[in-house]
Amino acid sequence: MSVAYTSFVISRTLRGNNRKQFTSSWTARGYFSFNQFEKFHRIHNIHIFTMTDESVQLENVEFVQSCPMQFRCRRCSSLDSSLNRARCGHGFCGRCVNMVRAARFQCPVDSRSVEKKELVVDKEIKDKILELAVYCLQKKRGCKKTLILKELEGHNDVCGKRPVTCPHCKAEVKREQLPTHEISCPMKPRSCVLSEAGCQFKGTAEELENHSSDVQSHIQVIAESMSQYRLNIRNLEQKVEESVSENLKLKEQLQDIYPVLGTVKSLDKTVTLLLEKVKKLEIAEQTVEEMNETLIRLREYMQRTQPAVVQDHKSKSPQGTKSPESKSPPRGLFNHNTSFEDHKPKHAAPPTDL
């Protein structure tokens, strides 16, 4: 590494007295090794974490376990969510890469030559870093919670140990103590004890004490308030009288409506009974219609089958002789000794709609 580059890095990295002291020491020696510079720089960059997508500044993040070196820049040892990987596998943060003016530099781990154009951004390292276990940022104030890094911002927003500023006295108190502090905060605005009577004064405890000692102004406030109360009472009494008169009129109207309501109830019962009778008549009418349709089908069936039955009966009797059954002609289609099945013609099929 050139002397010019080493001087440039030191002047850009160190600040104030540290830079002057360190530069003087390096100048006295005439040469400064990169390992010595890296050791010094690491001390001043503990827990530095560069993440452009995170709103929380994690300069004071403390990891539960030592953060692996694969997540750190091998030059300044700072954490970076987008390390630039060299062919040798070592990563370098964007700040250190940009500080190198030359097209190549030497890896401080294995002393290999690294071409800047060959560096590749490690896109997977961010998710791995966000899964590391860390302590709450308010650990020194008493919070013992441990969580993964990606949850740190959300927890820090609601952590009870986080210091917040009182909106009244601007004092710094823990978030969990703020409600109690506001009760006794001397700068919190307080209303006058006669605020309900009309006094609109608001001020600190000291200002309220001075205000309360002004008796004359409070007497005036009370007098104005009493006058307003009397006026309100008169208005309320007038409204009550109007309401009573209106109620009497409504009662009279209701008494006139009661007989009509009785008639309506009686008519309602009559209508209900009539509806029930109509429903029964509709059912009876439907039954009669069904019976009539059945009789019509029976008559049609009898008319179709009677000639065939008589013809079949005559063909079975010998000519010139009368069967005992033929002495008295049947009044109907069948006598008491025959059945419908005996005289049922084979060629006549029963109706299917019975």
Buried (B, 14 or more C-beta within 10 A) or exposed (E): BEEEBBBBBBEEBBEEEEBEEBBEEBEEEEEBEBEBBBEBBBEBBEBBBBBEEBEBEBEBBBBEEEBEEBBBBBBBBBBBBBBBBBEBEBBBBBBBBEBBEEEEBEBBEEEEEBEBEEBEEBEEBBEBBBEBEBBBBBBEEEBEBEBEBBEBEEBBEEBBBBBBEBEBBEBEBBBEBBEEBBEEBEBBEBEBEBEEBBBEBEBBEEBBEEBBEEEEBBEEBBEEBEEEEEEEEEEEEEEEEEEEEEEEEEEEEEEEEEEEEEEEEEEEEEEEEEEEEEEEEEEEEEEEEEEEEEEEEEEEBEEBBEEBBEEBBEEEEEEEEEEEEEEEEEEEBEEEEBEEEEBBEEEBEEEEEE
